[in-house]
Amino acid sequence: MHKYMVGDIVKMKKAHPCGSDQWEVMRTGMDFRIKCLGCSRQVMLPRPKFEKGVKKVIKAVSE
């Protein structure tokens, strides 16, 4: 179980329509705001959907 932090770069299972599957975590809590690193679009996701969709953490802020 990974504790997600603001600034983490995560790889999602499904790619964004722009083609990128890498996202930056902008906000954590009950909802997650993530920003696509391909087109800079921001998306809000509920925590369960976000945690289910994450494939792996590419770059963690504090390791």
mmCIF file as Biopython writes it, N, C-alpha, C and O atoms, coordinates in Angstrom:
data_model
#
loop_
_atom_site.group_PDB
_atom_site.id
_atom_site.type_symbol
_atom_site.label_atom_id
_atom_site.label_alt_id
_atom_site.label_comp_id
_atom_site.label_asym_id
_atom_site.label_entity_id
_atom_site.label_seq_id
_atom_site.pdbx_PDB_ins_code
_atom_site.Cartn_x
_atom_site.Cartn_y
_atom_site.Cartn_z
_atom_site.occupancy
_atom_site.B_iso_or_equiv
_atom_site.auth_seq_id
_atom_site.auth_asym_id
_atom_site.pdbx_PDB_model_num
ATOM 1   N N  . MET A ? 1  ? 0.857   -1.200 0.000   1.0 0.0 1  A 1 
ATOM 2   C CA . MET A ? 1  ? 0.000   0.000  0.000   1.0 0.0 1  A 1 
ATOM 3   C C  . MET A ? 1  ? 0.883   1.236  0.000   1.0 0.0 1  A 1 
ATOM 4   O O  . MET A ? 1  ? 1.694   1.431  0.905   1.0 0.0 1  A 1 
ATOM 5   N N  . HIS A ? 2  ? 0.724   2.051  -0.999  1.0 0.0 2  A 1 
ATOM 6   C CA . HIS A ? 2  ? 1.523   3.263  -1.128  1.0 0.0 2  A 1 
ATOM 7   C C  . HIS A ? 2  ? 0.713   4.462  -0.657  1.0 0.0 2  A 1 
ATOM 8   O O  . HIS A ? 2  ? -0.466  4.597  -0.982  1.0 0.0 2  A 1 
ATOM 9   N N  . LYS A ? 3  ? 1.354   5.324  0.106   1.0 0.0 3  A 1 
ATOM 10  C CA . LYS A ? 3  ? 0.727   6.574  0.531   1.0 0.0 3  A 1 
ATOM 11  C C  . LYS A ? 3  ? 1.045   7.618  -0.535  1.0 0.0 3  A 1 
ATOM 12  O O  . LYS A ? 3  ? 2.198   8.020  -0.688  1.0 0.0 3  A 1 
ATOM 13  N N  . TYR A ? 4  ? 0.031   8.056  -1.267  1.0 0.0 4  A 1 
ATOM 14  C CA . TYR A ? 4  ? 0.246   8.995  -2.362  1.0 0.0 4  A 1 
ATOM 15  C C  . TYR A ? 4  ? 0.437   10.408 -1.816  1.0 0.0 4  A 1 
ATOM 16  O O  . TYR A ? 4  ? -0.255  10.835 -0.892  1.0 0.0 4  A 1 
ATOM 17  N N  . MET A ? 5  ? 1.397   11.122 -2.414  1.0 0.0 5  A 1 
ATOM 18  C CA . MET A ? 5  ? 1.717   12.482 -1.991  1.0 0.0 5  A 1 
ATOM 19  C C  . MET A ? 5  ? 1.536   13.431 -3.180  1.0 0.0 5  A 1 
ATOM 20  O O  . MET A ? 5  ? 1.623   13.020 -4.337  1.0 0.0 5  A 1 
ATOM 21  N N  . VAL A ? 6  ? 1.283   14.706 -2.874  1.0 0.0 6  A 1 
ATOM 22  C CA . VAL A ? 6  ? 1.196   15.714 -3.927  1.0 0.0 6  A 1 
ATOM 23  C C  . VAL A ? 6  ? 2.562   15.819 -4.599  1.0 0.0 6  A 1 
ATOM 24  O O  . VAL A ? 6  ? 3.584   15.963 -3.928  1.0 0.0 6  A 1 
ATOM 25  N N  . GLY A ? 7  ? 2.571   15.747 -5.917  1.0 0.0 7  A 1 
ATOM 26  C CA . GLY A ? 7  ? 3.820   15.815 -6.674  1.0 0.0 7  A 1 
ATOM 27  C C  . GLY A ? 7  ? 4.283   14.469 -7.208  1.0 0.0 7  A 1 
ATOM 28  O O  . GLY A ? 7  ? 5.176   14.415 -8.054  1.0 0.0 7  A 1 
ATOM 29  N N  . ASP A ? 8  ? 3.684   13.367 -6.723  1.0 0.0 8  A 1 
ATOM 30  C CA . ASP A ? 8  ? 4.039   12.040 -7.243  1.0 0.0 8  A 1 
ATOM 31  C C  . ASP A ? 8  ? 3.660   11.943 -8.727  1.0 0.0 8  A 1 
ATOM 32  O O  . ASP A ? 8  ? 2.668   12.528 -9.163  1.0 0.0 8  A 1 
ATOM 33  N N  . ILE A ? 9  ? 4.453   11.205 -9.487  1.0 0.0 9  A 1 
ATOM 34  C CA . ILE A ? 9  ? 4.131   10.900 -10.881 1.0 0.0 9  A 1 
ATOM 35  C C  . ILE A ? 9  ? 3.692   9.439  -10.923 1.0 0.0 9  A 1 
ATOM 36  O O  . ILE A ? 9  ? 4.447   8.548  -10.533 1.0 0.0 9  A 1 
ATOM 37  N N  . VAL A ? 10 ? 2.458   9.193  -11.402 1.0 0.0 10 A 1 
ATOM 38  C CA . VAL A ? 10 ? 1.922   7.834  -11.435 1.0 0.0 10 A 1 
ATOM 39  C C  . VAL A ? 10 ? 1.596   7.433  -12.870 1.0 0.0 10 A 1 
ATOM 40  O O  . VAL A ? 10 ? 1.302   8.272  -13.721 1.0 0.0 10 A 1 
ATOM 41  N N  . LYS A ? 11 ? 1.657   6.118  -13.112 1.0 0.0 11 A 1 
ATOM 42  C CA . LYS A ? 11 ? 1.254   5.553  -14.402 1.0 0.0 11 A 1 
ATOM 43  C C  . LYS A ? 11 ? -0.110  4.907  -14.196 1.0 0.0 11 A 1 
ATOM 44  O O  . LYS A ? 11 ? -0.270  4.052  -13.325 1.0 0.0 11 A 1 
ATOM 45  N N  . MET A ? 12 ? -1.094  5.315  -14.995 1.0 0.0 12 A 1 
ATOM 46  C CA . MET A ? 12 ? -2.444  4.780  -14.872 1.0 0.0 12 A 1 
ATOM 47  C C  . MET A ? 12 ? -2.638  3.613  -15.839 1.0 0.0 12 A 1 
ATOM 48  O O  . MET A ? 12 ? -1.930  3.504  -16.840 1.0 0.0 12 A 1 
ATOM 49  N N  . LYS A ? 13 ? -3.595  2.747  -15.535 1.0 0.0 13 A 1 
ATOM 50  C CA . LYS A ? 13 ? -3.869  1.584  -16.380 1.0 0.0 13 A 1 
ATOM 51  C C  . LYS A ? 13 ? -4.387  2.013  -17.749 1.0 0.0 13 A 1 
ATOM 52  O O  . LYS A ? 13 ? -3.980  1.470  -18.775 1.0 0.0 13 A 1 
ATOM 53  N N  . LYS A ? 14 ? -5.295  3.001  -17.753 1.0 0.0 14 A 1 
ATOM 54  C CA . LYS A ? 14 ? -5.857  3.479  -19.013 1.0 0.0 14 A 1 
ATOM 55  C C  . LYS A ? 14 ? -5.170  4.778  -19.406 1.0 0.0 14 A 1 
ATOM 56  O O  . LYS A ? 14 ? -4.949  5.652  -18.568 1.0 0.0 14 A 1 
ATOM 57  N N  . ALA A ? 15 ? -4.836  4.899  -20.680 1.0 0.0 15 A 1 
ATOM 58  C CA . ALA A ? 15 ? -4.208  6.119  -21.180 1.0 0.0 15 A 1 
ATOM 59  C C  . ALA A ? 15 ? -5.260  7.215  -21.370 1.0 0.0 15 A 1 
ATOM 60  O O  . ALA A ? 15 ? -6.433  6.930  -21.608 1.0 0.0 15 A 1 
ATOM 61  N N  . HIS A ? 16 ? -4.830  8.448  -21.262 1.0 0.0 16 A 1 
ATOM 62  C CA . HIS A ? 16 ? -5.679  9.605  -21.538 1.0 0.0 16 A 1 
ATOM 63  C C  . HIS A ? 16 ? -5.914  9.665  -23.053 1.0 0.0 16 A 1 
ATOM 64  O O  . HIS A ? 16 ? -5.079  9.176  -23.813 1.0 0.0 16 A 1 
ATOM 65  N N  . PRO A ? 17 ? -7.012  10.245 -23.505 1.0 0.0 17 A 1 
ATOM 66  C CA . PRO A ? 17 ? -7.245  10.341 -24.951 1.0 0.0 17 A 1 
ATOM 67  C C  . PRO A ? 17 ? -6.097  11.006 -25.727 1.0 0.0 17 A 1 
ATOM 68  O O  . PRO A ? 17 ? -5.939  10.759 -26.923 1.0 0.0 17 A 1 
ATOM 69  N N  . CYS A ? 18 ? -5.296  11.846 -25.056 1.0 0.0 18 A 1 
ATOM 70  C CA . CYS A ? 18 ? -4.164  12.483 -25.748 1.0 0.0 18 A 1 
ATOM 71  C C  . CYS A ? 18 ? -3.018  11.496 -25.973 1.0 0.0 18 A 1 
ATOM 72  O O  . CYS A ? 18 ? -2.084  11.803 -26.714 1.0 0.0 18 A 1 
ATOM 73  N N  . GLY A ? 19 ? -3.071  10.317 -25.347 1.0 0.0 19 A 1 
ATOM 74  C CA . GLY A ? 19 ? -2.065  9.289  -25.567 1.0 0.0 19 A 1 
ATOM 75  C C  . GLY A ? 19 ? -1.129  9.060  -24.391 1.0 0.0 19 A 1 
ATOM 76  O O  . GLY A ? 19 ? -0.440  8.041  -24.345 1.0 0.0 19 A 1 
ATOM 77  N N  . SER A ? 20 ? -1.091  9.990  -23.437 1.0 0.0 20 A 1 
ATOM 78  C CA . SER A ? 20 ? -0.192  9.858  -22.286 1.0 0.0 20 A 1 
ATOM 79  C C  . SER A ? 20 ? -0.856  9.017  -21.192 1.0 0.0 20 A 1 
ATOM 80  O O  . SER A ? 20 ? -2.068  9.088  -20.991 1.0 0.0 20 A 1 
ATOM 81  N N  . ASP A ? 21 ? -0.038  8.214  -20.482 1.0 0.0 21 A 1 
ATOM 82  C CA . ASP A ? 21 ? -0.577  7.459  -19.347 1.0 0.0 21 A 1 
ATOM 83  C C  . ASP A ? 21 ? 0.121   7.868  -18.052 1.0 0.0 21 A 1 
ATOM 84  O O  . ASP A ? 21 ? 0.001   7.179  -17.039 1.0 0.0 21 A 1 
ATOM 85  N N  . GLN A ? 22 ? 0.853   8.992  -18.081 1.0 0.0 22 A 1 
ATOM 86  C CA . GLN A ? 22 ? 1.547   9.483  -16.890 1.0 0.0 22 A 1 
ATOM 87  C C  . GLN A ? 22 ? 0.842   10.724 -16.351 1.0 0.0 22 A 1 
ATOM 88  O O  . GLN A ? 22 ? 0.497   11.639 -17.099 1.0 0.0 22 A 1 
ATOM 89  N N  . TRP A ? 23 ? 0.639   10.731 -15.037 1.0 0.0 23 A 1 
ATOM 90  C CA . TRP A ? 23 ? -0.118  11.790 -14.378 1.0 0.0 23 A 1 
ATOM 91  C C  . TRP A ? 23 ? 0.628   12.280 -13.145 1.0 0.0 23 A 1 
ATOM 92  O O  . TRP A ? 23 ? 1.328   11.512 -12.486 1.0 0.0 23 A 1 
ATOM 93  N N  . GLU A ? 24 ? 0.472   13.557 -12.841 1.0 0.0 24 A 1 
ATOM 94  C CA . GLU A ? 24 ? 1.031   14.129 -11.621 1.0 0.0 24 A 1 
ATOM 95  C C  . GLU A ? 24 ? -0.104  14.320 -10.625 1.0 0.0 24 A 1 
ATOM 96  O O  . GLU A ? 24 ? -1.163  14.836 -10.981 1.0 0.0 24 A 1 
ATOM 97  N N  . VAL A ? 25 ? 0.114   13.903 -9.367  1.0 0.0 25 A 1 
ATOM 98  C CA . VAL A ? 25 ? -0.889  14.072 -8.319  1.0 0.0 25 A 1 
ATOM 99  C C  . VAL A ? 25 ? -0.856  15.528 -7.859  1.0 0.0 25 A 1 
ATOM 100 O O  . VAL A ? 25 ? 0.176   16.020 -7.402  1.0 0.0 25 A 1 
ATOM 101 N N  . MET A ? 26 ? -1.998  16.216 -7.982  1.0 0.0 26 A 1 
ATOM 102 C CA . MET A ? 26 ? -2.084  17.630 -7.613  1.0 0.0 26 A 1 
ATOM 103 C C  . MET A ? 26 ? -2.730  17.817 -6.236  1.0 0.0 26 A 1 
ATOM 104 O O  . MET A ? 26 ? -2.414  18.769 -5.522  1.0 0.0 26 A 1 
ATOM 105 N N  . ARG A ? 27 ? -3.646  16.891 -5.866  1.0 0.0 27 A 1 
ATOM 106 C CA . ARG A ? 27 ? -4.372  17.007 -4.604  1.0 0.0 27 A 1 
ATOM 107 C C  . ARG A ? 27 ? -4.729  15.616 -4.126  1.0 0.0 27 A 1 
ATOM 108 O O  . ARG A ? 27 ? -5.079  14.747 -4.925  1.0 0.0 27 A 1 
ATOM 109 N N  . THR A ? 28 ? -4.640  15.402 -2.808  1.0 0.0 28 A 1 
ATOM 110 C CA . THR A ? 28 ? -5.037  14.113 -2.237  1.0 0.0 28 A 1 
ATOM 111 C C  . THR A ? 28 ? -6.115  14.348 -1.189  1.0 0.0 28 A 1 
ATOM 112 O O  . THR A ? 28 ? -6.364  15.482 -0.781  1.0 0.0 28 A 1 
ATOM 113 N N  . GLY A ? 29 ? -6.746  13.272 -0.762  1.0 0.0 29 A 1 
ATOM 114 C CA . GLY A ? 29 ? -7.811  13.352 0.233   1.0 0.0 29 A 1 
ATOM 115 C C  . GLY A ? 29 ? -8.922  12.398 -0.174  1.0 0.0 29 A 1 
ATOM 116 O O  . GLY A ? 29 ? -8.653  11.303 -0.668  1.0 0.0 29 A 1 
ATOM 117 N N  . MET A ? 30 ? -10.168 12.808 0.029   1.0 0.0 30 A 1 
ATOM 118 C CA . MET A ? 30 ? -11.304 11.990 -0.402  1.0 0.0 30 A 1 
ATOM 119 C C  . MET A ? 30 ? -11.319 11.884 -1.924  1.0 0.0 30 A 1 
ATOM 120 O O  . MET A ? 30 ? -11.650 10.841 -2.487  1.0 0.0 30 A 1 
ATOM 121 N N  . ASP A ? 31 ? -10.952 12.988 -2.577  1.0 0.0 31 A 1 
ATOM 122 C CA . ASP A ? 31 ? -10.840 13.019 -4.036  1.0 0.0 31 A 1 
ATOM 123 C C  . ASP A ? 31 ? -9.394  13.297 -4.401  1.0 0.0 31 A 1 
ATOM 124 O O  . ASP A ? 31 ? -8.665  13.939 -3.645  1.0 0.0 31 A 1 
ATOM 125 N N  . PHE A ? 32 ? -8.988  12.816 -5.552  1.0 0.0 32 A 1 
ATOM 126 C CA . PHE A ? 32 ? -7.653  13.091 -6.070  1.0 0.0 32 A 1 
ATOM 127 C C  . PHE A ? 32 ? -7.783  13.979 -7.298  1.0 0.0 32 A 1 
ATOM 128 O O  . PHE A ? 32 ? -8.627  13.727 -8.158  1.0 0.0 32 A 1 
ATOM 129 N N  . ARG A ? 33 ? -6.963  15.006 -7.389  1.0 0.0 33 A 1 
ATOM 130 C CA . ARG A ? 33 ? -6.866  15.778 -8.631  1.0 0.0 33 A 1 
ATOM 131 C C  . ARG A ? 33 ? -5.547  15.370 -9.265  1.0 0.0 33 A 1 
ATOM 132 O O  . ARG A ? 33 ? -4.488  15.468 -8.647  1.0 0.0 33 A 1 
ATOM 133 N N  . ILE A ? 34 ? -5.627  14.910 -10.513 1.0 0.0 34 A 1 
ATOM 134 C CA . ILE A ? 34 ? -4.414  14.506 -11.221 1.0 0.0 34 A 1 
ATOM 135 C C  . ILE A ? 34 ? -4.310  15.308 -12.508 1.0 0.0 34 A 1 
ATOM 136 O O  . ILE A ? 34 ? -5.320  15.672 -13.110 1.0 0.0 34 A 1 
ATOM 137 N N  . LYS A ? 35 ? -3.071  15.580 -12.926 1.0 0.0 35 A 1 
ATOM 138 C CA . LYS A ? 35 ? -2.818  16.365 -14.130 1.0 0.0 35 A 1 
ATOM 139 C C  . LYS A ? 35 ? -2.099  15.493 -15.140 1.0 0.0 35 A 1 
ATOM 140 O O  . LYS A ? 35 ? -1.075  14.885 -14.827 1.0 0.0 35 A 1 
ATOM 141 N N  . CYS A ? 36 ? -2.628  15.430 -16.347 1.0 0.0 36 A 1 
ATOM 142 C CA . CYS A ? 36 ? -2.018  14.676 -17.430 1.0 0.0 36 A 1 
ATOM 143 C C  . CYS A ? 36 ? -0.706  15.349 -17.824 1.0 0.0 36 A 1 
ATOM 144 O O  . CYS A ? 36 ? -0.668  16.559 -18.046 1.0 0.0 36 A 1 
ATOM 145 N N  . LEU A ? 37 ? 0.370   14.564 -17.912 1.0 0.0 37 A 1 
ATOM 146 C CA . LEU A ? 37 ? 1.659   15.133 -18.288 1.0 0.0 37 A 1 
ATOM 147 C C  . LEU A ? 37 ? 1.788   15.308 -19.797 1.0 0.0 37 A 1 
ATOM 148 O O  . LEU A ? 37 ? 2.758   15.902 -20.267 1.0 0.0 37 A 1 
ATOM 149 N N  . GLY A ? 38 ? 0.832   14.803 -20.554 1.0 0.0 38 A 1 
ATOM 150 C CA . GLY A ? 38 ? 0.858   14.979 -22.004 1.0 0.0 38 A 1 
ATOM 151 C C  . GLY A ? 38 ? 0.231   16.299 -22.430 1.0 0.0 38 A 1 
ATOM 152 O O  . GLY A ? 38 ? 0.812   17.036 -23.226 1.0 0.0 38 A 1 
ATOM 153 N N  . CYS A ? 39 ? -0.960  16.601 -21.900 1.0 0.0 39 A 1 
ATOM 154 C CA . CYS A ? 39 ? -1.700  17.781 -22.368 1.0 0.0 39 A 1 
ATOM 155 C C  . CYS A ? 39 ? -2.051  18.752 -21.236 1.0 0.0 39 A 1 
ATOM 156 O O  . CYS A ? 39 ? -2.688  19.775 -21.485 1.0 0.0 39 A 1 
ATOM 157 N N  . SER A ? 40 ? -1.651  18.450 -20.005 1.0 0.0 40 A 1 
ATOM 158 C CA . SER A ? 40 ? -1.883  19.307 -18.827 1.0 0.0 40 A 1 
ATOM 159 C C  . SER A ? 40 ? -3.348  19.433 -18.410 1.0 0.0 40 A 1 
ATOM 160 O O  . SER A ? 40 ? -3.698  20.331 -17.644 1.0 0.0 40 A 1 
ATOM 161 N N  . ARG A ? 41 ? -4.203  18.543 -18.908 1.0 0.0 41 A 1 
ATOM 162 C CA . ARG A ? 41 ? -5.606  18.541 -18.480 1.0 0.0 41 A 1 
ATOM 163 C C  . ARG A ? 41 ? -5.675  18.010 -17.053 1.0 0.0 41 A 1 
ATOM 164 O O  . ARG A ? 41 ? -4.951  17.076 -16.708 1.0 0.0 41 A 1 
ATOM 165 N N  . GLN A ? 42 ? -6.543  18.597 -16.211 1.0 0.0 42 A 1 
ATOM 166 C CA . GLN A ? 42 ? -6.689  18.140 -14.830 1.0 0.0 42 A 1 
ATOM 167 C C  . GLN A ? 42 ? -8.018  17.418 -14.659 1.0 0.0 42 A 1 
ATOM 168 O O  . GLN A ? 42 ? -9.041  17.836 -15.202 1.0 0.0 42 A 1 
ATOM 169 N N  . VAL A ? 43 ? -7.988  16.328 -13.898 1.0 0.0 43 A 1 
ATOM 170 C CA . VAL A ? 43 ? -9.161  15.479 -13.685 1.0 0.0 43 A 1 
ATOM 171 C C  . VAL A ? 43 ? -9.308  15.214 -12.195 1.0 0.0 43 A 1 
ATOM 172 O O  . VAL A ? 43 ? -8.318  14.973 -11.504 1.0 0.0 43 A 1 
ATOM 173 N N  . MET A ? 44 ? -10.549 15.260 -11.693 1.0 0.0 44 A 1 
ATOM 174 C CA . MET A ? 44 ? -10.826 14.897 -10.304 1.0 0.0 44 A 1 
ATOM 175 C C  . MET A ? 44 ? -11.381 13.476 -10.289 1.0 0.0 44 A 1 
ATOM 176 O O  . MET A ? 44 ? -12.284 13.144 -11.057 1.0 0.0 44 A 1 
ATOM 177 N N  . LEU A ? 45 ? -10.830 12.637 -9.403  1.0 0.0 45 A 1 
ATOM 178 C CA . LEU A ? 45 ? -11.285 11.253 -9.265  1.0 0.0 45 A 1 
ATOM 179 C C  . LEU A ? 45 ? -11.537 10.949 -7.795  1.0 0.0 45 A 1 
ATOM 180 O O  . LEU A ? 45 ? -10.781 11.406 -6.937  1.0 0.0 45 A 1 
ATOM 181 N N  . PRO A ? 46 ? -12.588 10.184 -7.482  1.0 0.0 46 A 1 
ATOM 182 C CA . PRO A ? 46 ? -12.739 9.716  -6.103  1.0 0.0 46 A 1 
ATOM 183 C C  . PRO A ? 46 ? -11.605 8.755  -5.748  1.0 0.0 46 A 1 
ATOM 184 O O  . PRO A ? 46 ? -11.077 8.064  -6.619  1.0 0.0 46 A 1 
ATOM 185 N N  . ARG A ? 47 ? -11.234 8.713  -4.476  1.0 0.0 47 A 1 
ATOM 186 C CA . ARG A ? 47 ? -10.099 7.905  -4.014  1.0 0.0 47 A 1 
ATOM 187 C C  . ARG A ? 47 ? -10.150 6.439  -4.476  1.0 0.0 47 A 1 
ATOM 188 O O  . ARG A ? 47 ? -9.149  5.938  -4.988  1.0 0.0 47 A 1 
ATOM 189 N N  . PRO A ? 48 ? -11.287 5.731  -4.310  1.0 0.0 48 A 1 
ATOM 190 C CA . PRO A ? 48 ? -11.297 4.305  -4.715  1.0 0.0 48 A 1 
ATOM 191 C C  . PRO A ? 48 ? -11.002 4.120  -6.208  1.0 0.0 48 A 1 
ATOM 192 O O  . PRO A ? 48 ? -10.280 3.198  -6.587  1.0 0.0 48 A 1 
ATOM 193 N N  . LYS A ? 49 ? -11.552 4.985  -7.047  1.0 0.0 49 A 1 
ATOM 194 C CA . LYS A ? 49 ? -11.334 4.869  -8.490  1.0 0.0 49 A 1 
ATOM 195 C C  . LYS A ? 49 ? -9.880  5.171  -8.833  1.0 0.0 49 A 1 
ATOM 196 O O  . LYS A ? 49 ? -9.299  4.511  -9.694  1.0 0.0 49 A 1 
ATOM 197 N N  . PHE A ? 50 ? -9.285  6.163  -8.169  1.0 0.0 50 A 1 
ATOM 198 C CA . PHE A ? 50 ? -7.881  6.495  -8.408  1.0 0.0 50 A 1 
ATOM 199 C C  . PHE A ? 50 ? -6.976  5.334  -8.008  1.0 0.0 50 A 1 
ATOM 200 O O  . PHE A ? 50 ? -6.104  4.932  -8.779  1.0 0.0 50 A 1 
ATOM 201 N N  . GLU A ? 51 ? -7.180  4.792  -6.802  1.0 0.0 51 A 1 
ATOM 202 C CA . GLU A ? 51 ? -6.305  3.722  -6.308  1.0 0.0 51 A 1 
ATOM 203 C C  . GLU A ? 51 ? -6.429  2.465  -7.158  1.0 0.0 51 A 1 
ATOM 204 O O  . GLU A ? 51 ? -5.458  1.727  -7.325  1.0 0.0 51 A 1 
ATOM 205 N N  . LYS A ? 52 ? -7.629  2.219  -7.698  1.0 0.0 52 A 1 
ATOM 206 C CA . LYS A ? 52 ? -7.837  1.054  -8.549  1.0 0.0 52 A 1 
ATOM 207 C C  . LYS A ? 52 ? -7.176  1.242  -9.914  1.0 0.0 52 A 1 
ATOM 208 O O  . LYS A ? 52 ? -6.758  0.269  -10.542 1.0 0.0 52 A 1 
ATOM 209 N N  . GLY A ? 53 ? -7.081  2.496  -10.376 1.0 0.0 53 A 1 
ATOM 210 C CA . GLY A ? 53 ? -6.563  2.781  -11.704 1.0 0.0 53 A 1 
ATOM 211 C C  . GLY A ? 53 ? -5.056  2.938  -11.791 1.0 0.0 53 A 1 
ATOM 212 O O  . GLY A ? 53 ? -4.496  2.939  -12.887 1.0 0.0 53 A 1 
ATOM 213 N N  . VAL A ? 54 ? -4.389  3.071  -10.644 1.0 0.0 54 A 1 
ATOM 214 C CA . VAL A ? 54 ? -2.937  3.279  -10.670 1.0 0.0 54 A 1 
ATOM 215 C C  . VAL A ? 54 ? -2.226  1.961  -10.956 1.0 0.0 54 A 1 
ATOM 216 O O  . VAL A ? 54 ? -2.483  0.951  -10.300 1.0 0.0 54 A 1 
ATOM 217 N N  . LYS A ? 55 ? -1.328  1.980  -11.945 1.0 0.0 55 A 1 
ATOM 218 C CA . LYS A ? 55 ? -0.537  0.802  -12.270 1.0 0.0 55 A 1 
ATOM 219 C C  . LYS A ? 55 ? 0.726   0.786  -11.411 1.0 0.0 55 A 1 
ATOM 220 O O  . LYS A ? 55 ? 1.039   -0.219 -10.774 1.0 0.0 55 A 1 
ATOM 221 N N  . LYS A ? 56 ? 1.458   1.921  -11.400 1.0 0.0 56 A 1 
ATOM 222 C CA . LYS A ? 56 ? 2.646   2.016  -10.555 1.0 0.0 56 A 1 
ATOM 223 C C  . LYS A ? 56 ? 3.016   3.480  -10.340 1.0 0.0 56 A 1 
ATOM 224 O O  . LYS A ? 56 ? 2.592   4.366  -11.081 1.0 0.0 56 A 1 
ATOM 225 N N  . VAL A ? 57 ? 3.820   3.705  -9.302  1.0 0.0 57 A 1 
ATOM 226 C CA . VAL A ? 57 ? 4.345   5.041  -9.030  1.0 0.0 57 A 1 
ATOM 227 C C  . VAL A ? 57 ? 5.682   5.154  -9.746  1.0 0.0 57 A 1 
ATOM 228 O O  . VAL A ? 57 ? 6.612   4.402  -9.456  1.0 0.0 57 A 1 
ATOM 229 N N  . ILE A ? 58 ? 5.778   6.092  -10.680 1.0 0.0 58 A 1 
ATOM 230 C CA . ILE A ? 58 ? 7.007   6.269  -11.456 1.0 0.0 58 A 1 
ATOM 231 C C  . ILE A ? 58 ? 8.027   7.053  -10.630 1.0 0.0 58 A 1 
ATOM 232 O O  . ILE A ? 58 ? 9.186   6.653  -10.521 1.0 0.0 58 A 1 
ATOM 233 N N  . LYS A ? 59 ? 7.587   8.174  -10.049 1.0 0.0 59 A 1 
ATOM 234 C CA . LYS A ? 59 ? 8.494   8.995  -9.255  1.0 0.0 59 A 1 
ATOM 235 C C  . LYS A ? 59 ? 7.764   9.466  -8.019  1.0 0.0 59 A 1 
ATOM 236 O O  . LYS A ? 59 ? 6.779   10.199 -8.109  1.0 0.0 59 A 1 
ATOM 237 N N  . ALA A ? 60 ? 8.253   9.040  -6.851  1.0 0.0 60 A 1 
ATOM 238 C CA . ALA A ? 60 ? 7.665   9.474  -5.593  1.0 0.0 60 A 1 
ATOM 239 C C  . ALA A ? 60 ? 8.425   10.711 -5.105  1.0 0.0 60 A 1 
ATOM 240 O O  . ALA A ? 60 ? 9.637   10.819 -5.291  1.0 0.0 60 A 1 
ATOM 241 N N  . VAL A ? 61 ? 7.695   11.645 -4.475  1.0 0.0 61 A 1 
ATOM 242 C CA . VAL A ? 61 ? 8.317   12.872 -3.979  1.0 0.0 61 A 1 
ATOM 243 C C  . VAL A ? 61 ? 9.293   12.576 -2.867  1.0 0.0 61 A 1 
ATOM 244 O O  . VAL A ? 61 ? 10.446  13.005 -2.915  1.0 0.0 61 A 1 
ATOM 245 N N  . SER A ? 62 ? 8.834   11.832 -1.846  1.0 0.0 62 A 1 
ATOM 246 C CA . SER A ? 62 ? 9.707   11.526 -0.699  1.0 0.0 62 A 1 
ATOM 247 C C  . SER A ? 62 ? 9.953   10.025 -0.656  1.0 0.0 62 A 1 
ATOM 248 O O  . SER A ? 62 ? 9.039   9.241  -0.404  1.0 0.0 62 A 1 
ATOM 249 N N  . GLU A ? 63 ? 11.181  9.641  -0.901  1.0 0.0 63 A 1 
ATOM 250 C CA . GLU A ? 63 ? 11.511  8.207  -0.876  1.0 0.0 63 A 1 
ATOM 251 C C  . GLU A ? 63 ? 12.453  7.883  0.253   1.0 0.0 63 A 1 
ATOM 252 O O  . GLU A ? 63 ? 12.837  6.726  0.424   1.0 0.0 63 A 1 
#
